[in-house]
Amino acid sequence: MPSVLSADEIIEIAAGRLAQGMVPEDLGPLSIDTRSGVEGAWFVALKGKTYDGHDFLGDAFTGGALGCIVEERHSYPLPSTNFPLIAVSDTLVALKDLARNWRRRLATKVIFVIGAEIARSQALVQCIAKLISSRFVCKAIDASASSEAFFELVSLEEESAFVAVSFDPPGLDDVEFLASAFCPNIVCLIDEPFGYMRIAAESEQLKAAATAVISSMDRRPGLILSACSDSPCLPDLSGVERHAVRLYRGSSSNQQMQGPSSASSECFMPTAEESWCIAEVCKNCGIPDDIIYGAFV
C-alpha cells in the first residue's frame, strides 16, 4: 500500500501545526488533485503558475477529504471551522519532505537516467522499467515537475522493488530539490547530462548539477554508470569509491544490443551507449542476460 499518514505524523515530518479543526484519528494517503478523488485523503494545497490549490479547499471538504495541508494564511475559504487544516510554510516543501520520509522507509531501489534529450531519457526509462518488470515490480516515473514527481514517490506501493526515473527537472534550481527526495541508488549519465538546459546554462553549471545528484545518492550501495566520458558536464567523481563507478568503453559486447527494442517504443533506437546502460542497470537489478539481450534484435 502507499504511504498513509496521521495528522501527528504530517505535523512532525513537515514541521506544521494544526491551524483549524480537531486532529482526526484516521490515517490517510495524500492527494494533490481534488478531481481525482480525495475521500479519506489529505489534500495538499499546492500553488502553481496558473492555479492555487487553496482555491479548492471547499472541493476537498465536500469530497470527503480527511483534512488539508495548507500554507500559513490569515483565513481559508471553507464553510466549516471544524475541518482539519495543517498549516506549513510551503506546501511543496512539505510534500517533498513527506515523499522523502516515505522513500527512506522503503527498500525500493531508485534508478536515475539523466541525458541531453528529455524524450530519449524517458524512452530509455520505459525500456529499463519494462525489462525489470519481467521479474520484479518496477514503476517508471517522469521527474520533470516537482509536485507530480513527489506525489508519485509518496504514492509508491511498499511492494515496489524498483523505480526507474527520467530525471529531467525544468531548471537548475530544481535539480537538488528533486534529487534530495528520491536519493537514487543508481545514476546513469548519458551523452551530456542536463544538456537540454544548454541554452540557459554553462557547462560548469551543468557539471555542478550532475555533481549535486551524485551527492544525493543513497549508499545502499550506490552505482554510477557514465556513458559521457568526453562531456564537459561530467560530474566530479573524485570522492566516489572506484568500484561504484562504471564507464562505457565501447566494447564489442555492447554491439549486441543495437537495433529497435521490443522493450521500448517502436521509434526508440538505443545507441550503443544507451544499450550499455540498459544492460548494466538490469544486471545490477538481477535480470538475467538472456532476458536483457533477448529484448534487442
Secondary structure, 3 states (H helix, E strand, C coil): CCCCECHHHHHHHCCCEEEECCCCCCCECEECCHHHCCCCCEEECCECCCCEHHHHHHHHHHCCCCEEEEECCCCCCCCCCCCCEEEECCHHHHHHHHHHHHHHHCCCEEEEEECCCHHHHHHHHHHHHHHHCCCCCEEEEECCCHHHHHHHHHCCCCCCCEEEEECCCCCHHHHHHHHHHHCCCEEEEECCCCHHHCCCCCHHHHHHHHHHHHHCCCCCCCEEEEECCCCCCCCCCCCCCHHHEEECCCCHHHHHHCCCECCCCCCCCCCHHHHHHHHHHHHHCCCCHHHHHHCEC
